């Protein structure tokens, strides 16, 4: 266990790689510069397993009530994401009220974004069998039974007392990149043009 991945911690897990025709190394460099200039950045993503208002925001708010930070723990993977690198021009916390994405921030080819205030390359091991899905219809499900197939992200709680199983679990995940989330945690994106 580490100081980030420890019993009782709430983490957002995500597989990451090439996105909108940009390499992960280039994304990391660009996002780090955005944090230096604007004090935060927006990490774009898609899919419905981490919907802003029904999953990420409620989860992050619960974790923050305990006074603990919430971390985005990312696993690097090979990706062939070739979507057009279209820049989002507006974001919304609730999907109703929109505001302009700051000029120093570029979030490309995404429906949603996580709001991050730090980004660093670190090595951690996440034992998915020692986590549980924190919110949504799969709440309580063991992480290793949830993160499968096309499911590549989740709001997870690290178990205080992991479930005992009759078979050996081999669900250790190497975390390569860590970001700290900042309020409002996750937002909707659009390009109204």
JOZIFEN-V112012 format. One record per residue. N is the residue number from 1. RES is the residue in one letter. PHI is phi in whole degrees, 0 to 359 (* if undefined). Layout:
{{N RES PHI} {N RES PHI}}
This chain:
{{1 X *} {2 X 238} {3 X 290} {4 X 270} {5 X 260} {6 X 218} {7 X 307} {8 X 91} {9 X 287} {10 X 256} {11 X 227} {12 X 255} {13 X 261} {14 X 208} {15 X 276} {16 X 226} {17 X 185} {18 X 307} {19 X 214} {20 X 52} {21 X 67} {22 X 240} {23 X 292} {24 X 300} {25 X 300} {26 X 292} {27 X 296} {28 X 300} {29 X 299} {30 X 295} {31 X 294} {32 X 297} {33 X 295} {34 X 299} {35 X 296} {36 X 298} {37 X 281} {38 X 255} {39 X 87} {40 X 197} {41 X 216} {42 X 237} {43 X 265} {44 X 286} {45 X 200} {46 X 222} {47 X 84} {48 X 248} {49 X 288} {50 X 228} {51 X 299} {52 X 305} {53 X 272} {54 X 261} {55 X 235} {56 X 292} {57 X 300} {58 X 299} {59 X 299} {60 X 297} {61 X 296} {62 X 296} {63 X 296} {64 X 294} {65 X 300} {66 X 280} {67 X 86} {68 X 270} {69 X 289} {70 X 246} {71 X 248} {72 X 267} {73 X 253} {74 X 247} {75 X 253} {76 X 290} {77 X 212} {78 X 285} {79 X 222} {80 X 240} {81 X 293} {82 X 252} {83 X 302} {84 X 301} {85 X 280} {86 X 282} {87 X 280} {88 X 285} {89 X 256} {90 X 224} {91 X 223} {92 X 215} {93 X 285} {94 X 245} {95 X 82} {96 X 242} {97 X 256} {98 X 248} {99 X 221} {100 X 287} {101 X 292} {102 X 306} {103 X 298} {104 X 278} {105 X 243} {106 X 240} {107 X 241} {108 X 244} {109 X 58} {110 X 225} {111 X 268} {112 X 227} {113 X 213} {114 X 269} {115 X 270} {116 X 237} {117 X 247} {118 X 209} {119 X 206} {120 X 211} {121 X 275} {122 X 214} {123 X 249} {124 X 221} {125 X 244} {126 X 253} {127 X 268} {128 X 303} {129 X 288} {130 X 252} {131 X 232} {132 X 222} {133 X 296} {134 X 270} {135 X 220} {136 X 89} {137 X 295} {138 X 257} {139 X 306} {140 X 93} {141 X 290} {142 X 298} {143 X 306} {144 X 290} {145 X 268} {146 X 260} {147 X 280} {148 X 211} {149 X 56} {150 X 274} {151 X 282} {152 X 235} {153 X 202} {154 X 193} {155 X 270} {156 X 235} {157 X 248} {158 X 280} {159 X 298} {160 X 290} {161 X 224} {162 X 303} {163 X 293} {164 X 276} {165 X 230} {166 X 283} {167 X 241} {168 X 292} {169 X 270} {170 X 235} {171 X 240} {172 X 286} {173 X 245} {174 X 276} {175 X 266} {176 X 248} {177 X 215} {178 X 229} {179 X 225} {180 X 264} {181 X 281} {182 X 227} {183 X 305} {184 X 266} {185 X 75} {186 X 214} {187 X 222} {188 X 274} {189 X 234} {190 X 200} {191 X 236} {192 X 288} {193 X 288}}
